[in-house]
């Protein structure tokens, strides 16, 4: 068995085909070979009349997927190579494919779902969360920018909730994931085995109603007034000033979080979100994110952020530039330039899923 075969388990049972991410010690973090295996499976199942529903889950008790394998990205950056650009190219194409998949794609977003884990789940047509779900796009903490269509999803969230989540990288539970449009249904985790068993015999729309419950209350709805007021600004500097001046403990905590993030990543993330709102379909936003990701490979902050958070774990990154004031408009614009190797060449389509 190859590493890809070991790390993505495939099986069909009755009407359903199962993708199981199987790197529990790494919290099912995605590698390039895993992305390719998922894509190949989706190709085969798309044309298999016996497969009616595709289901993605993760092994282990901790969660579906913690994101991409950022250790390999760190090693790539340090070596001056471009393997990560190839990984992102295939990953983002997979994200677009999931969003347009012609059969029900059921994502079980149980436990931790972050970064690339959001990419292989939150673009699905049936997105299930549980009381254990913890969902986040924490990229600014490693000097990076939300990708895998994250800026597309967060730009669609009500008010400025998406801006708050993108800049701070805050984790949210089931109720807030539903509020922000990152999930569709709440199912108690204890009911998942029976739900998945039923999907082998009956269509999704016949099975789901018996299992969907009201989600536990979230927190973000109660914070909308200060989040919308503080994050509705044109610059990160103004957002930070409003947070500090607001007076509430929650706003102050968010200001403290932003102060620890990469200044460059914060400014590029805000620009990416603002642009995403006017770009249209997911494919165009993924093209923008690919440009940003390729530019990040040449940056100081991505390697330094991964070093501080994952490699050395000293949690003390030394960002360059070190302050928001030092990050110029030219610095930000550089992240939106066309990559030397070209873009993703995604065929944007706004067609409805046929089923």
N, C-alpha and C positions, 0 to 999 in steps of 0.2 A: 504494500500500500504506500503510495506517495504521500508527501506531506500535505498536499492539497486534498487528497482523498481522505486523509485522516482528520483534517481540520474542518472540512465541510462534508458532513454525512448526508447522503441522498437516499431517499427511499420513497416508494409509492405504496399506498394502502387504500384500496377501494377507489373512490373518486379523487382522493387527495395525494399530492406530492409534497414531500417534506424536505426543506433545507434546514439542517441543524448545524449551527456554528459550534465547533468543538475544539476550542483552545481554552478550557476553563481556567488554567493557571495564569493565562494572560488576559482573563476576562473576555475571551473570544475576540480579541483584537484582530482586525483584518490585515492580511498580507496580500501581496499582489496575486499570488497563486490562488488564494481563496476567492478573490474578486473574479478571476477568470473562470474558476470552477462554477461559481454561482451563475455567471452569465451563460456558460455552456449548458447548464441544467435548464435555465429558463428557455433557451432556444429549443432544446429537445422537448420540453413539456408544452411549449406553445403549440407545437405541431402534433402533439399526441392527443387524439380524441378521447382517450381513456382518462386523461387528467382534466378535472373540472376546476380544482382549486389548488393553489400553491400556498404553503404555510412555512414561515420562517420562525425558528425558535433558537435558543441558545442553551448549551449544556451548562451544568453547574448551578449552584444556588444563588449566585451573585447577580446575574443579569444576562441580557441578550448580547450586548457588545459594547465595549468601552471605547471603541473608535478604531482608527488606523494604528498600525504598528509604528509608533513614533520613535522607537529605538532605531529602527531601520532607516527612518528619515534622518535622524541625527547622524548616523554613520555615513549616509549618503552625502549629507551636507559637508561633513568634516573631510570627506574624501574628494570633494569637488566634483562629484559625478552628477548625473541627471536621472538616475533610476527613479527617483520620486516623481518626476514629471510624468514618466510613463505609467506609474502606478495611479496617479491622479487622473490621467487621461482615461484609463480603463474604468476607474471607480466612478467618475462623474458620468461617463456614458452609461454605466450600469444604473446609476441613480435615475437618469432620464428614462431608461428602459423600464424600470420598475413603475415609474409614474404613468407610463403609457401601456402597461402590460394588458393584453386583451382578455386575460382571465382573472378572476378574483385572486388577489395577492394578500394573504392574511398575515399581518405582522404581530407577533405576540411580544409586546414591549414590556415584559416583566423584568423587574429589577433595574439594574443600571443600563441606561441607553445613552451613549454620548458620542458626539462627533460622527465618525463613520457609521456607528450603529444607528444613528438617526437617519443617515443616508439610505440604509438598506431596509428601513422600516417606515419612517414617516412619509415617504412618497407612495406607500402602498395604498390600495383601495379600501382595505379593511384594517384599521389600526386599533389594536386592543391594549389597554393599560390595566394594571391591577393596583391594589393597595401598596405593592412593593415597588412600583415604578419610580425611578429617579432619572429624569431626562435633562440633558444639558448640552450646550454648545460652549465648551470651556476654552476655546482656542486662544483668546487674548492673554490667558495666563501663561502660555508658552511662546508668546511673541508671534502668534499666527492669527488668522482671520477665519470666522465661521465659513465652512465650505460644504461640500456634498449637498448643495441646494439649501443649506441652512439660512443663508441671507434671503432666499426666496420665501421660505416658510415663515421666518421671523418678521419679514416685511409685511406679511399678511395678517399678523396678530393684531388684536384690537388695540387701538390707541398707540401708546408707545411701549407696550409690554415687550414687544420683540426687541426694541432698542435696549431696554433694560437687560434682557436676558443675553443679548449678543455681547454687550460691553462688559457685563459683570461675569458672565459664564455661570450664573446661578442655577442650581438644580431645582427642578420642580417635580411635584407629584402628579398623580392621575387627574385630580380636579383641575389643576392649572394647565396641564397638557391639553385637556379637552377645551378649556377656555381659550387657549392660544391657537387652537386648530392643529396641534401636533398629533392628535389622536381622535378617534371617533367613538369608541365604546369602552365602558368600564365593566370588567368581569372579575369577580373575586378569584384570587389565585387558586383557591381550593377547587374551583370549578373548571379550571383549564383542562385537566385530563379528560373529563367527560365531554367538554366542548370539542376538543380535537378528535376524540373518538367519533362523535356524531358527524363531523365534517367528512369522514371517510365514506359516509353512506348517503348524506343529503346535501343539497346546495346551501351555501352560506346564508342566503336570505331566509331560508326555512329554519336554520339552526339557531342563529344569533338571538332572536327575540327571547328565547327561553332562558338565556344566560346573562343578558345585559341587566345591570343594576345601576342605581344612582351612585355616582362616585362620592367619596368622602370630600367634604368641602376643601377647596384650595385656599390660598392666601392672597393671590394677586388681585382678585376682584376688590378686596378691601383696601388695597394699596394704589388702586388706579388714580385717585386724585393727585397724589404727590408724584407718582411715576409719570403720568401724562404731563404734569406741569413742569417737572424738572428735565425730562428727556426731550421735550418738544423744543429743541434748540438747534441752531445750525452748526455749532462747534462743540467739541468735547470740553473745551475750556469753560464754555457757558453752562453746559450740563453739570460739570463738577462744581461750579460756583453756585448754581441753584440748589444742588444737593446739600452743600455745606450750609447754605443759608436757610434751608427749609425749617430746621428745628426738630424734626422727628428723628427718633432713634434709627428707624429703618433707612431713612435717607442718608443719615450720617454713616451707617454701616456700608451702604452702597458707595458712598464717596471714598471711604477707606479702601474698599476693594479696587476701585478704579485707580487709586493712587499707587497701587502695587502692580498694575498691569503695564504691559509694554505701551509707551506713549504712541509709538508708530502704529502698532496694531490697533489701538483704540481709534486713531484718526482714520485709518484705512477702513476699519469695520464700519464706522459711522457713514463714511462716504459710500461704501458698498451697499449699505442698507438703503440710503437715500436714492441711489441710482437704481437699485433693484425694483423699487416701487414703480418705476416708469419703463422698465425693460420689457414687460409683457410675460410671455410664457417661461416656464422653468428652464428650458434649453438655453435661452439667452442669458439667464442669470448664471447658469453653470459655465457658460463661456467666459463670463466676467470673473467668476471665481477661479477658473483655471488660470487666467492671466495673473491674478493676485497670488495664487499658490506658486506659480513658476517664479514670480518676482521674489517671493519670500525665500526661495532656495538660495538666493544671492545675498540675503540680508544677514545682519549680525544677530538679530533678536530671536530668530527661530531656533538656531542651534543653541544659543545661550539659554533660552527659555526651557528647552527640553533638558539641557544639562542640569539646570537648577531644580527642575521638578521631578525628573525621572532618573537621570544618570547619577549625579552626585547627591541629589535630594537635600541640598542645603536650603532650598526655598528662598534663595537670595540672588535672583538674577540681576545682572548688571546691564541694564538696557542702554542701547546707543541708537539715537540720542536719548539722553536720560530724562528729559522733561518735555512736556507738551509744547512749550514755547519754542523748543529747538527743532521740532518737526515742521518742516516747511510744506507749502502747497506742492512744490516740485517733488519733494520726497513722497508725498501721497500719490501724485499723478503717475509716478514711476511704476506703481503697482497695477495700473490699469493699461499699461502699454502692451501691445501685441507681442506674445512670446516669439523668440527667434525660430522656434520649431513649428510655429503655426498654432491654430486653435483646435477646438474639438470637432468642428464641422458637424455639429448636430443639426438635424433637420427638424426645425421647430414645427410643431403641429398642435393645434388646439382642439383636435377632434375629441369627442366624447368616447370613453371606453364603451365598446359595443354591447357588453353584457349589462 
